[in-house]
Amino acid sequence: MLNKEKKSYSAGSHRDDRSKIAYIVLLASIVGVFVLSTLIIYKAKDTKTAEYIFGAILPLFAAWVGTILAFYFSKENFEAASRSVQAMVDKISPMEKLASLSVRTKMRNKNSMLYLSITPAIPADKIKLVDDILTLLVKNGRNRLPVLNENGQPVYMIHRSMIDRYLTQKAISDNDLKKLSLQDLLTQDRQTKEIFEAGFVIVDQDSTLADAKSEMEKTPNCLDVFVTQNGTRNEPLIGWLTNLDIAKHAKL
């Protein structure tokens, strides 16, 4: 608090000093021109000499005054403009910034995503939690894994923490963790299945990040946004945004 007051006082002192300098320069120049004119009129022996001296010194005073005042007033104008711009920036809210950003420009495109597909050839009971899912997440340094069906439509959003919790519970019961499949988790842990199924929302490709954030807030514990062409579950996935992605772009 004391530092802020000291800084404010220092800034005010500088402005007062500049004002004093401007007034002194202006007054000194007026007095100087007046005194010089008087001396030339009364002391000069001829008109040509007076005109020559007066014509040489007067522009010097004018340039001096113009330079000092231009510096003073241009700096004042710059500071005023800076304060105005800062005031406008401060009024911009994170949601207004998000509203100016399209999900299409900030999402992770499906082609660059790490995801898992459940198909008739590879059903959920064939996908092993340890060897297939957990190993894939650890190898790629990820904590979330979208799951799509054979048509490329989003089905689940798997969170590593939920798998770790399930495997820990099973380890206590002396289960062979290597045999556990995704289907085992979905069948035996209803709460986890519901989180995987409802832990995401879907928006269309023309939505903004503000739209995506609003949809997330409507769903409890939602941390992910999937993007499809028209914003429905019956369409192939084209992109993915996490709550961390949106938070990053909301920073001012």
WOHUGI-V187943 format. One record per residue. N is the residue number from 1. PHI is phi in whole degrees, 0 to 359 (NA if undefined). PSI is psi in radians with two decimals (none if undefined). BURIAL is I if it has 24 or more other ideal C-beta (glycine too) atoms within 12 Angstrom, else O. Layout:
n: [N N]
phi: [PHI PHI]
psi: [PSI PSI]
burial: [BURIAL BURIAL]
This chain:
n: [1 2 3 4 5 6 7 8 9 10 11 12 13 14 15 16 17 18 19 20 21 22 23 24 25 26 27 28 29 30 31 32 33 34 35 36 37 38 39 40 41 42 43 44 45 46 47 48 49 50 51 52 53 54 55 56 57 58 59 60 61 62 63 64 65 66 67 68 69 70 71 72 73 74 75 76 77 78 79 80 81 82 83 84 85 86 87 88 89 90 91 92 93 94 95 96 97 98 99 100 101 102 103 104 105 106 107 108 109 110 111 112 113 114 115 116 117 118 119 120 121 122 123 124 125 126 127 128 129 130 131 132 133 134 135 136 137 138 139 140 141 142 143 144 145 146 147 148 149 150 151 152 153 154 155 156 157 158 159 160 161 162 163 164 165 166 167 168 169 170 171 172 173 174 175 176 177 178 179 180 181 182 183 184 185 186 187 188 189 190 191 192 193 194 195 196 197 198 199 200 201 202 203 204 205 206 207 208 209 210 211 212 213 214 215 216 217 218 219 220 221 222 223 224 225 226 227 228 229 230 231 232 233 234 235 236 237 238 239 240 241 242 243 244 245 246 247 248 249 250 251 252]
phi: [NA 293 296 295 295 295 295 297 295 297 296 295 296 297 295 296 297 295 297 297 299 299 294 296 296 296 294 297 292 298 297 298 297 297 296 298 298 296 296 295 297 269 257 295 279 216 293 296 297 299 296 294 296 297 292 278 273 301 298 296 298 298 295 298 298 298 295 297 291 297 298 296 286 294 292 298 295 296 296 295 294 297 296 294 296 297 296 291 297 296 278 281 270 304 293 293 293 297 293 267 247 273 296 297 274 244 284 274 294 305 296 253 272 264 214 238 244 257 229 303 282 232 285 298 283 263 266 278 297 277 289 261 276 297 297 296 294 294 299 261 65 246 241 226 216 293 241 245 269 295 265 81 271 292 242 225 238 274 250 302 300 288 292 301 296 295 293 296 298 289 295 296 271 61 280 278 299 295 270 291 247 300 295 300 297 293 277 271 239 298 297 295 300 294 294 297 282 248 274 213 236 235 233 278 291 265 288 261 295 294 299 297 296 298 295 299 292 281 247 301 61 276 234 221 231 262 243 236 301 246 80 239 285 270 234 296 290 240 191 211 229 258 299 290 299 294 298 297 280 276 291 271]
psi: [-0.73 -0.65 -0.69 -0.73 -0.67 -0.71 -0.74 -0.73 -0.71 -0.74 -0.72 -0.67 -0.70 -0.72 -0.70 -0.70 -0.74 -0.66 -0.75 -0.76 -0.77 -0.78 -0.72 -0.77 -0.77 -0.78 -0.77 -0.65 -0.74 -0.82 -0.73 -0.79 -0.73 -0.85 -0.77 -0.75 -0.74 -0.78 -0.73 -0.73 -0.72 -0.41 -0.45 2.43 -0.48 2.86 -0.67 -0.72 -0.74 -0.76 -0.68 -0.85 -0.81 -0.72 -0.46 -0.66 -0.61 -0.78 -0.53 -0.80 -0.76 -0.76 -0.71 -0.88 -0.79 -0.73 -0.83 -0.81 -0.64 -0.75 -0.77 -0.92 -0.57 -0.64 -0.68 -0.75 -0.69 -0.76 -0.67 -0.72 -0.70 -0.73 -0.64 -0.77 -0.73 -0.65 -0.67 -0.71 -0.71 -0.44 -0.22 2.14 2.78 -0.66 -0.61 -0.63 -0.77 -0.59 -0.31 -0.04 2.29 2.52 -0.53 -0.55 -0.28 -0.19 2.85 2.06 2.55 -0.65 -0.38 0.10 2.64 2.05 2.97 2.47 2.31 2.09 2.92 -0.54 -0.53 1.41 3.03 -0.54 -0.14 -0.16 1.96 2.38 -0.74 -0.99 -0.58 -0.94 -0.99 -0.73 -0.71 -0.75 -0.80 -0.75 -0.63 0.05 0.66 2.75 -0.10 2.57 1.89 2.51 2.21 2.76 -3.02 -0.33 0.09 0.24 2.45 2.34 -0.87 2.77 1.86 2.32 2.27 -0.65 -0.60 -0.63 -0.72 -0.74 -0.77 -0.75 -0.61 -0.76 -0.72 -0.58 -0.60 -0.55 0.18 0.62 2.69 1.76 -0.51 -0.39 -0.27 2.36 3.01 -0.64 -0.64 -0.80 -0.80 -0.55 -0.71 -0.39 1.53 -0.68 -0.76 -0.69 -0.74 -0.66 -0.74 -0.66 -0.64 0.17 0.31 2.82 2.89 2.33 2.81 2.89 -0.24 0.05 2.80 2.98 -0.50 -0.71 -0.77 -0.76 -0.71 -0.72 -0.70 -0.71 -0.34 -0.30 2.09 2.40 0.39 2.27 0.01 2.64 2.16 2.56 2.18 3.01 -0.82 0.13 0.50 2.82 -0.22 0.31 2.71 2.53 2.41 -0.23 3.00 2.39 2.44 2.93 -0.52 -0.66 -0.81 -0.73 -0.66 -0.73 -0.20 -0.20 2.39 none]
burial: [O O O O O O O O O O O O O O O O O O O O O I O O I O O O I O O O O O O I O O O I O O O O O O O O O O O O O O O O O O O O I O O O I O O I O O O I O O O O O O O O O O O O O O O O O O O O O O O O O I O O I O I O O I I I O I O O I I I I I I O O O O O I O O I I I I O I I I O I I O O O O I O I I I I I I O O I I I I I I I I I O I I O O I I O O I O O O O O O I O O I I I I I I I O O I O O I I O I I O I I I I I I I I O I I I I I I I O I I O O I O O I I I I I I I I O I O I O I I I I I I I I I O I I O O I I O O]
